[in-house]
């Protein structure tokens, strides 16, 4: 890589300068992997990997949201049952509700 840099800096008498074009091309290809900041093939494969992980996380997120919704609905049902039992008890105590209905609900 040093020879390529010497030539690139304008040091025309370097050993790289007097090399044949095939050698220069091969050396260029070899060092460009080290100097290139945007290697599209690597970026594309990394992007696909990230997209795959993201898709998996989205599926997991949806599952967790569905489970949370189910738990919240279950919790609401239990709260409603408790409220109904309390209301039934109060109505029975007030003499508005008959005993057999109060016992069934509470």
ROBATI-421129 format. One record per residue: residue number from 1; residue in three letters; z, y, x negated of N, C-alpha, C, O, CB in turn. Coordinates in steps of 0.02 Angstrom, whole numbers, plus 32768, in hexadecimal, padded with zeros to 4 digits. Glycine has a CB too. Example, Ala and Ser with C-alpha at 12.3 -4.5 7.8 and 13.67 -1.06 7.14 Angstrom:
2
{i:1, aa:ALA, nz:8186, ny:7EE4, nx:7D6C, caz:8186, cay:7F1F, cax:7D99, cz:8186, cy:7F5B, cx:7D6C, oz:81A7, oy:7F5A, ox:7D38, cbz:81C4, cby:7F20, cbx:7DCB}
{i:2, aa:SER, nz:8162, ny:7F90, nx:7D7E, caz:8165, cay:7FCB, cax:7D54, cz:818A, cy:8002, cx:7D7B, oz:8192, oy:8039, ox:7D62, cbz:811E, cby:7FE2, cbx:7D40}
END
This chain:
106
{i:1, aa:UNK, nz:8000, ny:7FC5, nx:7FD7, caz:8000, cay:8000, cax:8000, cz:8000, cy:803E, cx:7FD4, oz:7FE6, oy:8073, ox:7FE8, cbz:803C, cby:8000, cbx:802F}
{i:2, aa:UNK, nz:801D, ny:8038, nx:7F9A, caz:8020, cay:8071, cax:7F6D, cz:7FDB, cy:808B, cx:7F59, oz:7FD0, oy:80C7, ox:7F52, cbz:8046, cby:805F, cbx:7F2F}
{i:3, aa:UNK, nz:7FAC, ny:805B, nx:7F50, caz:7F68, cay:806F, cax:7F3C, cz:7F47, cy:8097, cx:7F74, oz:7F25, oy:80C9, ox:7F66, cbz:7F3E, cby:8030, cbx:7F2C}
{i:4, aa:UNK, nz:7F50, ny:8082, nx:7FB2, caz:7F32, cay:80A6, cax:7FEA, cz:7F4F, cy:80ED, cx:7FEE, oz:7F2A, oy:811D, ox:7FFA, cbz:7F3E, cby:8080, cbx:802C}
{i:5, aa:UNK, nz:7F8F, ny:80F3, nx:7FE5, caz:7FAF, cay:8135, cax:7FE9, cz:7F96, cy:8161, cx:7FB0, oz:7F88, oy:819C, ox:7FBB, cbz:7FFB, cby:812F, cbx:7FE6}
{i:6, aa:UNK, nz:7F91, ny:8146, nx:7F75, caz:7F77, cay:816D, cax:7F3C, cz:7F31, cy:8186, cx:7F4C, oz:7F21, oy:81C1, ox:7F40, cbz:7F77, cby:8142, cbx:7EFB}
{i:7, aa:UNK, nz:7F07, ny:815B, nx:7F66, caz:7EC3, cay:8170, cax:7F77, cz:7EC4, cy:81A4, cx:7FAE, oz:7EA0, oy:81D6, ox:7FAA, cbz:7E98, cby:8134, cbx:7F8C}
{i:8, aa:UNK, nz:7EED, ny:8199, nx:7FE2, caz:7EF1, cay:81C7, cax:801A, cz:7F08, cy:820C, cx:8003, oz:7EF3, oy:823E, ox:801F, cbz:7F21, cby:81AB, cbx:8050}
{i:9, aa:UNK, nz:7F33, ny:820E, nx:7FD2, caz:7F4C, cay:824E, cax:7FB8, cz:7F19, cy:8271, cx:7F8B, oz:7F24, oy:82A9, ox:7F75, cbz:7F8D, cby:8242, cbx:7F91}
{i:10, aa:UNK, nz:7EE3, ny:8250, nx:7F7E, caz:7EAE, cay:826F, cax:7F56, cz:7EAE, cy:825D, cx:7F0D, oz:7E8C, oy:827D, ox:7EE6, cbz:7EB3, cby:82B8, cbx:7F5C}
{i:11, aa:UNK, nz:7ED3, ny:822C, nx:7EFB, caz:7ED3, cay:8216, cax:7EB6, cz:7E98, cy:81E7, cx:7EAB, oz:7E9F, oy:81AA, ox:7EAD, cbz:7F17, cby:81F3, cbx:7EA3}
{i:12, aa:UNK, nz:7E5D, ny:8205, nx:7EA0, caz:7E1E, cay:81E1, cax:7E9E, cz:7E1A, cy:81AF, cx:7E65, oz:7DF0, oy:8182, ox:7E67, cbz:7DE5, cby:8212, cbx:7E99}
{i:13, aa:UNK, nz:7E42, ny:81B5, nx:7E34, caz:7E3E, cay:8187, cax:7DFB, cz:7E6C, cy:814A, cx:7E04, oz:7E75, oy:8123, ox:7DD5, cbz:7E4E, cby:81AB, cbx:7DBB}
{i:14, aa:UNK, nz:7E89, ny:8143, nx:7E3F, caz:7EB5, cay:810A, cax:7E49, cz:7E8C, cy:80CA, cx:7E4C, oz:7E4F, oy:80CC, ox:7E55, cbz:7EDF, cby:8112, cbx:7E8A}
{i:15, aa:UNK, nz:7EAD, ny:8091, nx:7E44, caz:7E8A, cay:8051, cax:7E46, cz:7E6C, cy:8044, cx:7E8B, oz:7E3A, oy:8021, ox:7E90, cbz:7EBA, cby:8018, cbx:7E32}
{i:16, aa:UNK, nz:7E8A, ny:8061, nx:7EBF, caz:7E70, cay:8058, cax:7F02, cz:7E2B, cy:8079, cx:7F09, oz:7DFF, oy:805E, ox:7F2A, cbz:7EA0, cby:8075, cbx:7F35}
{i:17, aa:UNK, nz:7E24, ny:80B1, nx:7EEB, caz:7DE5, cay:80D7, cax:7EF2, cz:7DAA, cy:80B0, cx:7ED7, oz:7D73, oy:80B6, ox:7EF2, cbz:7DEB, cby:811A, cbx:7ECF}
{i:18, aa:UNK, nz:7DB3, ny:808B, nx:7EA4, caz:7D7C, cay:8067, cax:7E85, cz:7D72, cy:8021, cx:7EA3, oz:7D46, oy:7FFC, ox:7E8C, cbz:7D87, cby:8062, cbx:7E3B}
{i:19, aa:UNK, nz:7D9A, ny:800E, nx:7ED3, caz:7D93, cay:7FCC, cax:7EF3, cz:7D57, cy:7FCA, cx:7F21, oz:7D3D, oy:7FFE, ox:7F35, cbz:7DD3, cby:7FBB, cbx:7F1A}
{i:20, aa:UNK, nz:7D40, ny:7F8D, nx:7F31, caz:7D07, cay:7F85, cax:7F5D, cz:7D1D, cy:7F93, cx:7FA6, oz:7D59, oy:7F8F, ox:7FB6, cbz:7CEA, cby:7F3D, cbx:7F57}
{i:21, aa:UNK, nz:7CED, ny:7FA4, nx:7FD2, caz:7CFD, cay:7FB6, cax:8017, cz:7D21, cy:7F7F, cx:803E, oz:7D4B, oy:7F8E, ox:8068, cbz:7CBE, cby:7FC9, cbx:803C}
{i:22, aa:UNK, nz:7D12, ny:7F3F, nx:8030, caz:7D34, cay:7F09, cax:8053, cz:7D7E, cy:7F08, cx:8044, oz:7DA8, oy:7EFE, ox:8070, cbz:7D14, cby:7EC5, cbx:8040}
{i:23, aa:UNK, nz:7D8F, ny:7F14, nx:8005, caz:7DD6, cay:7F16, cax:7FF1, cz:7DF9, cy:7F50, cx:8014, oz:7E30, oy:7F4A, ox:802D, cbz:7DDD, cby:7F1B, cbx:7FA5}
{i:24, aa:UNK, nz:7DD7, ny:7F8A, nx:8014, caz:7DF5, cay:7FC5, cax:8034, cz:7E01, cy:7FB9, cx:807E, oz:7E35, oy:7FCC, ox:8099, cbz:7DC7, cby:8003, cbx:802B}
{i:25, aa:UNK, nz:7DD1, ny:7F98, nx:809F, caz:7DD8, cay:7F8A, cax:80E6, cz:7E12, cy:7F5A, cx:80F3, oz:7E3A, oy:7F64, ox:8120, cbz:7D96, cby:7F6D, cbx:8103}
{i:26, aa:UNK, nz:7E16, ny:7F26, nx:80CA, caz:7E4C, cay:7EF6, cax:80D2, cz:7E90, cy:7F16, cx:80C5, oz:7EC0, oy:7F09, ox:80E9, cbz:7E42, cby:7EBA, cbx:80A2}
{i:27, aa:UNK, nz:7E94, ny:7F40, nx:8092, caz:7ED3, cay:7F62, cax:8082, cz:7EE5, cy:7F92, cx:80BA, oz:7F20, oy:7F98, ox:80CD, cbz:7ECC, cby:7F88, cbx:803F}
{i:28, aa:UNK, nz:7EB5, ny:7FB5, nx:80D5, caz:7EC0, cay:7FE3, cax:810D, cz:7EDD, cy:7FBE, cx:8149, oz:7F0E, oy:7FD4, ox:8167, cbz:7E7E, cby:8007, cbx:8120}
{i:29, aa:UNK, nz:7EBE, ny:7F86, nx:815B, caz:7ED6, cay:7F5E, cax:8194, cz:7F1D, cy:7F45, cx:8187, oz:7F46, oy:7F45, ox:81B4, cbz:7EA6, cby:7F22, cbx:81A1}
{i:30, aa:UNK, nz:7F2A, ny:7F30, nx:814A, caz:7F6C, cay:7F15, cax:813A, cz:7FA3, cy:7F4A, cx:8141, oz:7FD8, oy:7F3D, ox:815D, cbz:7F6D, cby:7EF9, cbx:80F3}
{i:31, aa:UNK, nz:7F96, ny:7F86, nx:8129, caz:7FCA, cay:7FBA, cax:812A, cz:7FCD, cy:7FE0, cx:816C, oz:8001, oy:7FFE, ox:817C, cbz:7FC0, cby:7FEA, cbx:80F2}
{i:32, aa:UNK, nz:7F98, ny:7FE0, nx:8193, caz:7F99, cay:8006, cax:81D2, cz:7FCC, cy:7FE8, cx:8203, oz:7FE7, oy:800D, ox:822D, cbz:7F54, cby:8007, cbx:81F2}
{i:33, aa:UNK, nz:7FD9, ny:7FA7, nx:81FF, caz:800C, cay:7F89, cax:8229, cz:8050, cy:7FA8, cx:821C, oz:807A, oy:7FAE, ox:8249, cbz:800E, cby:7F3D, cbx:821E}
{i:34, aa:UNK, nz:805B, ny:7FBA, nx:81DD, caz:809B, cay:7FD8, cax:81CA, cz:809E, cy:8023, cx:81DB, oz:80D4, oy:803E, ox:81E5, cbz:80A7, cby:7FCF, cbx:8181}
{i:35, aa:UNK, nz:8064, ny:8043, nx:81DE, caz:8061, cay:808B, cax:81E9, cz:8053, cy:80A0, cx:8231, oz:805B, oy:80DA, ox:8242, cbz:802E, cby:80A9, cbx:81BC}
{i:36, aa:UNK, nz:803D, ny:8071, nx:825A, caz:802A, cay:8082, cax:829E, cz:8068, cy:8083, cx:82CB, oz:808E, oy:8053, ox:82CD, cbz:7FF7, cby:8050, cbx:82BA}
{i:37, aa:UNK, nz:8071, ny:80BB, nx:82EE, caz:80AA, cay:80C2, cax:831A, cz:809B, cy:80A8, cx:8360, oz:80C9, oy:8095, ox:8385, cbz:80BF, cby:810B, cbx:831E}
{i:38, aa:UNK, nz:805C, ny:80A8, nx:8374, caz:804A, cay:8091, cax:83B6, cz:801D, cy:8054, cx:83B1, oz:7FE0, oy:8059, ox:83B3, cbz:8027, cby:80C9, cbx:83DD}
{i:39, aa:UNK, nz:803C, ny:801B, nx:83AB, caz:8018, cay:7FDC, cax:83AB, cz:8014, cy:7FC5, cx:83F3, oz:8045, oy:7FAB, ox:840E, cbz:803B, cby:7FA6, cbx:837C}
{i:40, aa:UNK, nz:7FDB, ny:7FCF, nx:8414, caz:7FD5, cay:7FC4, cax:845B, cz:7FE1, cy:7F7C, cx:8470, oz:7FFE, oy:7F70, ox:84A5, cbz:7F91, cby:7FD9, cbx:8472}
{i:41, aa:UNK, nz:7FCD, ny:7F4C, nx:8448, caz:7FD8, cay:7F06, cax:845B, cz:8023, cy:7EF7, cx:845C, oz:803A, oy:7ED4, ox:848A, cbz:7FB4, cby:7ED6, cbx:8429}
{i:42, aa:UNK, nz:8048, ny:7F10, nx:842C, caz:8090, cay:7F06, cax:842B, cz:80B0, cy:7F2A, cx:8466, oz:80DD, oy:7F0F, ox:8487, cbz:80AF, cby:7F1E, cbx:83E9}
{i:43, aa:UNK, nz:809A, ny:7F68, nx:8473, caz:80B5, cay:7F8E, cax:84AB, cz:80A6, cy:7F6B, cx:84EE, oz:80D1, oy:7F6A, ox:851A, cbz:8099, cby:7FD5, cbx:84AB}
{i:44, aa:UNK, nz:806A, ny:7F50, nx:84F5, caz:8058, cay:7F2F, cax:8533, cz:8082, cy:7EF0, cx:853D, oz:8099, oy:7EE3, ox:8575, cbz:800E, cby:7F1D, cbx:8533}
{i:45, aa:UNK, nz:808C, ny:7EC9, nx:8509, caz:80B4, cay:7E8C, cax:8511, cz:80FD, cy:7E9E, cx:851E, oz:811E, oy:7E7C, ox:8546, cbz:80AF, cby:7E60, cbx:84D2}
{i:46, aa:UNK, nz:8116, ny:7ED2, nx:84FE, caz:815B, cay:7EE8, cax:850B, cz:8160, cy:7F02, cx:8552, oz:8192, oy:7EF6, ox:8574, cbz:8171, cby:7F1E, cbx:84D9}
{i:47, aa:UNK, nz:812D, ny:7F26, nx:8569, caz:812C, cay:7F40, cax:85AD, cz:812C, cy:7F08, cx:85E1, oz:814F, oy:7F0C, ox:8613, cbz:80F0, cby:7F6C, cbx:85B8}
{i:48, aa:UNK, nz:8105, ny:7ED3, nx:85D4, caz:8103, cay:7E9A, cax:8602, cz:8147, cy:7E77, cx:8604, oz:815E, oy:7E62, ox:8639, cbz:80CC, cby:7E68, cbx:85EE}
{i:49, aa:UNK, nz:8166, ny:7E72, nx:85CA, caz:81A8, cay:7E53, cax:85C7, cz:81DB, cy:7E7C, cx:85EF, oz:8203, oy:7E60, ox:8614, cbz:81BF, cby:7E4C, cbx:857E}
{i:50, aa:UNK, nz:81D8, ny:7EBD, nx:85E7, caz:8205, cay:7EE9, cax:860C, cz:81F7, cy:7EE6, cx:8657, oz:8225, oy:7EE6, ox:8680, cbz:8200, cby:7F32, cbx:85F3}
{i:51, aa:UNK, nz:81B7, ny:7EE4, nx:8669, caz:81A5, cay:7EDF, cax:86B0, cz:81BF, cy:7E9E, cx:86CE, oz:81D6, oy:7E9E, ox:8707, cbz:8158, cby:7EE3, cbx:86B9}
{i:52, aa:UNK, nz:81BB, ny:7E68, nx:86A8, caz:81D4, cay:7E28, cax:86C0, cz:821F, cy:7E2A, cx:86CB, oz:8239, oy:7E12, ox:86FE, cbz:81C3, cby:7DF0, cbx:868F}
{i:53, aa:UNK, nz:8242, ny:7E47, nx:869B, caz:828B, cay:7E4E, cax:86A2, cz:829C, cy:7E7B, cx:86DD, oz:82CB, oy:7E6D, ox:8703, cbz:82AA, cby:7E6B, cbx:8661}
{i:54, aa:UNK, nz:8276, ny:7EB1, nx:86E6, caz:8282, cay:7EDF, cax:871D, cz:8277, cy:7EBC, cx:8760, oz:829D, oy:7EC6, ox:878F, cbz:8254, cby:7F1B, cbx:8717}
{i:55, aa:UNK, nz:8243, ny:7E94, nx:8765, caz:8235, cay:7E70, cax:87A3, cz:826F, cy:7E40, cx:87B3, oz:8285, oy:7E3B, ox:87EC, cbz:81F3, cby:7E48, cbx:879E}
{i:56, aa:UNK, nz:8289, ny:7E1F, nx:8780, caz:82C2, cay:7DF2, cax:878A, cz:8300, cy:7E19, cx:87A1, oz:8324, oy:7E02, ox:87CD, cbz:82D2, cby:7DCD, cbx:8749}
{i:57, aa:UNK, nz:830B, ny:7E53, nx:8783, caz:8344, cay:7E7C, cax:8796, cz:833D, cy:7E97, cx:87DD, oz:836E, oy:7E9D, ox:8801, cbz:834D, cby:7EB5, cbx:8765}
{i:58, aa:UNK, nz:82FF, ny:7EA7, nx:87F0, caz:82F3, cay:7EC0, cax:8834, cz:8303, cy:7E89, cx:8867, oz:8320, oy:7E96, ox:889C, cbz:82AA, cby:7ED8, cbx:883D}
{i:59, aa:UNK, nz:82EF, ny:7E4B, nx:8858, caz:82FE, cay:7E13, cax:8884, cz:8349, cy:7E08, cx:8889, oz:8365, oy:7DFE, ox:88BF, cbz:82DB, cby:7DD2, cbx:886B}
{i:60, aa:UNK, nz:836B, ny:7E0A, nx:8850, caz:83B3, cay:7E02, cax:884F, cz:83D5, cy:7E3B, cx:8875, oz:8405, oy:7E2F, ox:889B, cbz:83CE, cby:7E00, cbx:8807}
{i:61, aa:UNK, nz:83BD, ny:7E78, nx:886C, caz:83D8, cay:7EB2, cax:888F, cz:83D1, cy:7EAA, cx:88DA, oz:8400, oy:7EB8, ox:8900, cbz:83B5, cby:7EF3, cbx:8878}
{i:62, aa:UNK, nz:8397, ny:7E93, nx:88F0, caz:838B, cay:7E8A, cax:8938, cz:83BB, cy:7E55, cx:8954, oz:83D8, oy:7E5D, ox:8989, cbz:8342, cby:7E75, cbx:8946}
{i:63, aa:UNK, nz:83C4, ny:7E1F, nx:892E, caz:83F2, cay:7DEB, cax:8943, cz:8439, cy:7E05, cx:8949, oz:845C, oy:7DF5, ox:897A, cbz:83F0, cby:7DB1, cbx:8913}
{i:64, aa:UNK, nz:844E, ny:7E2C, nx:8918, caz:8491, cay:7E48, cax:891A, cz:8499, cy:7E7A, cx:8954, oz:84CE, oy:7E7C, ox:8974, cbz:84A1, cby:7E6B, cbx:88D8}
{i:65, aa:UNK, nz:8466, ny:7EA1, nx:8961, caz:8469, cay:7ED0, cax:899A, cz:846E, cy:7EAB, cx:89DC, oz:8494, oy:7EBE, ox:8A08, cbz:842B, cby:7EFE, cbx:899A}
{i:66, aa:UNK, nz:8446, ny:7E75, nx:89E2, caz:8449, cay:7E4D, cax:8A1F, cz:848E, cy:7E2E, cx:8A28, oz:84A9, oy:7E2D, ox:8A5F, cbz:8414, cby:7E16, cbx:8A1E}
{i:67, aa:UNK, nz:84AB, ny:7E15, nx:89F2, caz:84ED, cay:7DF7, cax:89F5, cz:8522, cy:7E2C, cx:8A07, oz:854F, oy:7E1E, ox:8A2F, cbz:84FF, cby:7DD7, cbx:89B1}
{i:68, aa:UNK, nz:851C, ny:7E67, nx:89EA, caz:854A, cay:7E9E, cax:89FA, cz:8545, cy:7EB1, cx:8A44, oz:8577, oy:7EBB, ox:8A65, cbz:853C, cby:7EDB, cbx:89CE}
{i:69, aa:UNK, nz:8508, ny:7EB5, nx:8A5D, caz:84FD, cay:7EC7, cax:8AA3, cz:851C, cy:7E92, cx:8AD0, oz:853C, oy:7EA3, ox:8B03, cbz:84B1, cby:7ECE, cbx:8AB2}
{i:70, aa:UNK, nz:8513, ny:7E53, nx:8ABE, caz:852F, cay:7E1C, cax:8AE5, cz:857C, cy:7E21, cx:8AE5, oz:859B, oy:7E17, ox:8B19, cbz:8518, cby:7DD9, cbx:8ACA}
{i:71, aa:UNK, nz:8599, ny:7E2E, nx:8AAB, caz:85E2, cay:7E34, cax:8AA7, cz:85FB, cy:7E70, cx:8ACF, oz:862F, oy:7E6C, ox:8AF0, cbz:85F7, cby:7E3B, cbx:8A5E}
{i:72, aa:UNK, nz:85D6, ny:7EA7, nx:8ACD, caz:85EA, cay:7EE2, cax:8AF3, cz:85E7, cy:7ED4, cx:8B3E, oz:8613, oy:7EE8, ox:8B63, cbz:85BE, cby:7F1E, cbx:8AE1}
{i:73, aa:UNK, nz:85B2, ny:7EB1, nx:8B54, caz:85AC, cay:7EA0, cax:8B9B, cz:85E4, cy:7E71, cx:8BB0, oz:8600, oy:7E78, ox:8BE6, cbz:8568, cby:7E81, cbx:8BAA}
{i:74, aa:UNK, nz:85F4, ny:7E41, nx:8B85, caz:862A, cay:7E12, cax:8B93, cz:866C, cy:7E38, cx:8B98, oz:8696, oy:7E2A, ox:8BC3, cbz:862E, cby:7DDC, cbx:8B5C}
{i:75, aa:UNK, nz:8676, ny:7E67, nx:8B6B, caz:86B3, cay:7E8F, cax:8B6B, cz:86B7, cy:7EB9, cx:8BAA, oz:86EC, oy:7EC1, ox:8BC7, cbz:86B5, cby:7EBD, cbx:8B2C}
{i:76, aa:UNK, nz:867E, ny:7ED5, nx:8BC0, caz:867C, cay:7EFC, cax:8BFD, cz:868E, cy:7ED0, cx:8C39, oz:86B2, oy:7EE6, ox:8C66, cbz:8637, cby:7F1B, cbx:8C07}
{i:77, aa:UNK, nz:8676, ny:7E93, nx:8C3A, caz:8684, cay:7E64, cax:8C70, cz:86CF, cy:7E56, cx:8C73, oz:86ED, oy:7E56, ox:8CA9, cbz:865D, cby:7E21, cbx:8C67}
{i:78, aa:UNK, nz:86ED, ny:7E4A, nx:8C39, caz:8736, cay:7E3E, cax:8C37, cz:875C, cy:7E7B, cx:8C4F, oz:878D, oy:7E75, ox:8C75, cbz:874C, cby:7E2B, cbx:8BF0}
{i:79, aa:UNK, nz:8746, ny:7EB6, nx:8C3A, caz:8767, cay:7EF4, cax:8C51, cz:8762, cy:7EFC, cx:8C9C, oz:8792, oy:7F0E, ox:8CBE, cbz:8748, cby:7F32, cbx:8C2E}
{i:80, aa:UNK, nz:8726, ny:7EED, nx:8CB7, caz:871D, cay:7EF2, cax:8D00, cz:8749, cy:7EC0, cx:8D25, oz:8765, oy:7ED0, ox:8D5A, cbz:86D3, cby:7EE7, cbx:8D13}
{i:81, aa:UNK, nz:8750, ny:7E83, nx:8D0A, caz:877A, cay:7E51, cax:8D29, cz:87C3, cy:7E69, cx:8D2A, oz:87E6, oy:7E61, ox:8D5C, cbz:8775, cby:7E0E, cbx:8D04}
{i:82, aa:UNK, nz:87D9, ny:7E85, nx:8CF3, caz:881E, cay:7E9F, cax:8CEF, cz:8828, cy:7ED9, cx:8D20, oz:885C, oy:7EDD, ox:8D42, cbz:882E, cby:7EB6, cbx:8CA7}
{i:83, aa:UNK, nz:87F7, ny:7F05, nx:8D24, caz:87FC, cay:7F3E, cax:8D52, cz:87FE, cy:7F25, cx:8D9A, oz:8824, oy:7F3F, ox:8DC3, cbz:87C2, cby:7F6F, cbx:8D48}
{i:84, aa:UNK, nz:87D5, ny:7EF3, nx:8DAA, caz:87D3, cay:7ED8, cax:8DEE, cz:8816, cy:7EB7, cx:8DFF, oz:8830, oy:7EC0, ox:8E37, cbz:879B, cby:7EA5, cbx:8DF5}
{i:85, aa:UNK, nz:8832, ny:7E93, nx:8DD0, caz:8873, cay:7E73, cax:8DDC, cz:88A9, cy:7EA7, cx:8DE8, oz:88D3, oy:7EA0, ox:8E14, cbz:8886, cby:7E45, cbx:8DA1}
{i:86, aa:UNK, nz:88A9, ny:7EDB, nx:8DBF, caz:88DA, cay:7F11, cax:8DC6, cz:88D2, cy:7F35, cx:8E09, oz:8903, oy:7F43, ox:8E2B, cbz:88D4, cby:7F45, cbx:8D8D}
{i:87, aa:UNK, nz:8894, ny:7F43, nx:8E1D, caz:8887, cay:7F64, cax:8E5D, cz:889B, cy:7F37, cx:8E97, oz:88B9, oy:7F4E, ox:8EC8, cbz:883C, cby:7F77, cbx:8E63}
{i:88, aa:UNK, nz:888B, ny:7EF7, nx:8E92, caz:889E, cay:7EC7, cax:8EC5, cz:88EA, cy:7EC5, cx:8ECD, oz:8904, oy:7EC3, ox:8F05, cbz:8883, cby:7E81, cbx:8EB5}
{i:89, aa:UNK, nz:890D, ny:7EC4, nx:8E95, caz:8957, cay:7EC3, cax:8E95, cz:8972, cy:7F01, cx:8EB7, oz:89A0, oy:7EFC, ox:8EE1, cbz:8973, cby:7EBD, cbx:8E4E}
{i:90, aa:UNK, nz:8958, ny:7F3B, nx:8EA7, caz:8970, cay:7F7A, cax:8EC5, cz:8962, cy:7F7C, cx:8F10, oz:898B, oy:7F92, ox:8F38, cbz:894F, cby:7FB7, cbx:8EA2}
{i:91, aa:UNK, nz:8926, ny:7F64, nx:8F22, caz:8914, cay:7F64, cax:8F6A, cz:8941, cy:7F33, cx:8F90, oz:8955, oy:7F41, ox:8FC9, cbz:88CA, cby:7F50, cbx:8F73}
{i:92, aa:UNK, nz:8952, ny:7EFB, nx:8F71, caz:897F, cay:7ECB, cax:8F91, cz:89C5, cy:7EEB, cx:8F99, oz:89E4, oy:7EE6, ox:8FCE, cbz:8983, cby:7E8A, cbx:8F68}
{i:93, aa:UNK, nz:89DC, ny:7F0B, nx:8F63, caz:8A1E, cay:7F2A, cax:8F66, cz:8A22, cy:7F61, cx:8F99, oz:8A56, oy:7F6E, ox:8FB7, cbz:8A31, cby:7F45, cbx:8F21}
{i:94, aa:UNK, nz:89E9, ny:7F83, nx:8FA4, caz:89E7, cay:7FB9, cax:8FD5, cz:89DE, cy:7F9E, cx:901C, oz:89E0, oy:7FC4, ox:904C, cbz:89AF, cby:7FEA, cbx:8FC5}
{i:95, aa:UNK, nz:89D3, ny:7F5D, nx:9022, caz:89CA, cay:7F3E, cax:9064, cz:8984, cy:7F44, cx:907F, oz:8979, oy:7F34, ox:90BA, cbz:89FA, cby:7F5C, cbx:9093}
{i:96, aa:UNK, nz:8955, ny:7F5A, nx:9058, caz:8910, cay:7F63, cax:906E, cz:88EA, cy:7F21, cx:9069, oz:88BF, oy:7F13, ox:9093, cbz:88ED, cby:7F99, cbx:9045}
{i:97, aa:UNK, nz:88FA, ny:7EF8, nx:9037, caz:88D7, cay:7EBA, cax:902A, cz:8904, cy:7E7F, cx:903D, oz:8940, oy:7E81, ox:9030, cbz:88C1, cby:7EB5, cbx:8FE0}
{i:98, aa:UNK, nz:88E7, ny:7E4C, nx:905C, caz:890C, cay:7E10, cax:906E, cz:891C, cy:7DE8, cx:902F, oz:88F9, oy:7DED, ox:8FFC, cbz:88E5, cby:7DE5, cbx:90A0}
{i:99, aa:UNK, nz:8950, ny:7DC1, nx:9033, caz:8968, cay:7D9C, cax:8FF9, cz:8934, cy:7D6A, cx:8FDF, oz:892C, oy:7D64, ox:8FA2, cbz:89A8, cby:7D77, cbx:900A}
{i:100, aa:UNK, nz:8911, ny:7D47, nx:900A, caz:88E1, cay:7D14, cax:8FF4, cz:88A8, cy:7D33, cx:8FCC, oz:888F, oy:7D13, ox:8F9E, cbz:88C5, cby:7CEE, cbx:9030}
{i:101, aa:UNK, nz:8892, ny:7D6F, nx:8FDB, caz:885D, cay:7D91, cax:8FB5, cz:8878, cy:7DAB, cx:8F73, oz:8856, oy:7DA8, ox:8F40, cbz:883F, cby:7DCC, cbx:8FDE}
{i:102, aa:UNK, nz:88B5, ny:7DC2, nx:8F73, caz:88D4, cay:7DDB, cax:8F35, cz:88DE, cy:7DA3, cx:8F04, oz:88D7, oy:7DAD, ox:8EC7, cbz:8917, cby:7DFE, cbx:8F44}
{i:103, aa:UNK, nz:88EF, ny:7D68, nx:8F1C, caz:88FB, cay:7D2F, cax:8EEF, cz:88B9, cy:7D17, cx:8ED1, oz:88B7, oy:7D04, ox:8E97, cbz:891E, cby:7CF5, cbx:8F15}
{i:104, aa:UNK, nz:8884, ny:7D16, nx:8EF8, caz:8843, cay:7D00, cax:8EDF, cz:882A, cy:7D2D, cx:8EA7, oz:880E, oy:7D15, ox:8E75, cbz:880F, cby:7CFF, cbx:8F18}
{i:105, aa:UNK, nz:8833, ny:7D6E, nx:8EAD, caz:8819, cay:7D9D, cax:8E7B, cz:884B, cy:7DA8, cx:8E42, oz:8836, oy:7DBE, ox:8E0C, cbz:880A, cby:7DDF, cbx:8E9C}
{i:106, aa:UNK, nz:8887, ny:7D9A, nx:8E4B, caz:88B7, cay:7DAB, cax:8E17, cz:88E1, cy:7D72, cx:8E07, oz:890D, oy:7D78, ox:8DDC, cbz:88E2, cby:7DE3, cbx:8E2B}
END
